[in-house]
């Protein structure tokens, strides 16, 4: 699988989000070397702002909407930011076993959670994590977001400070 090719596609989703003033997380799911679904943050409606509509969750919902016939254990998620614990858990519970991301989330990343310390349902899952694919391109988007004075989302957070110090 061409990780850089598909991460570039996720970065395109993130660029669209950033262009709309959103947090620049883009994601997509790949099966048999083709993109099945995409997702990007979209909180343009101030009445619907929440922490459920992460790019990965939107892509996962779209994957579920496709119905059966897809071996989810062979699906790879590509994301411009390390999935948070909520997204990571939702992905693995829904059968996604391959997660590829560009930029590490030092504030809320969940992929380093030790599944072997949990009950057998989680402990027995074989999940592959690939990190740092096109990291510098993703970092550039996050630097742009956190440098914008009108963006309040995660302003002053560990992730914002970590990003701007690089």
Secondary structure, DSSP 4 states (H G I P E B T S, - for coil): --HHHHHHHHHHHHHHHHHTTS---EEEEEETTEEEEEEE----SGGG--SS--HHHHHHHHHHHT-SS--GGG-EEEEEE--BHHHHHHHHHTT--EEEEEE--TTTB-TT--GGGS-HHHHT---EEEE-TTHHHHHHHHHHHHH-TT--TTTTSHHHHHHHT-
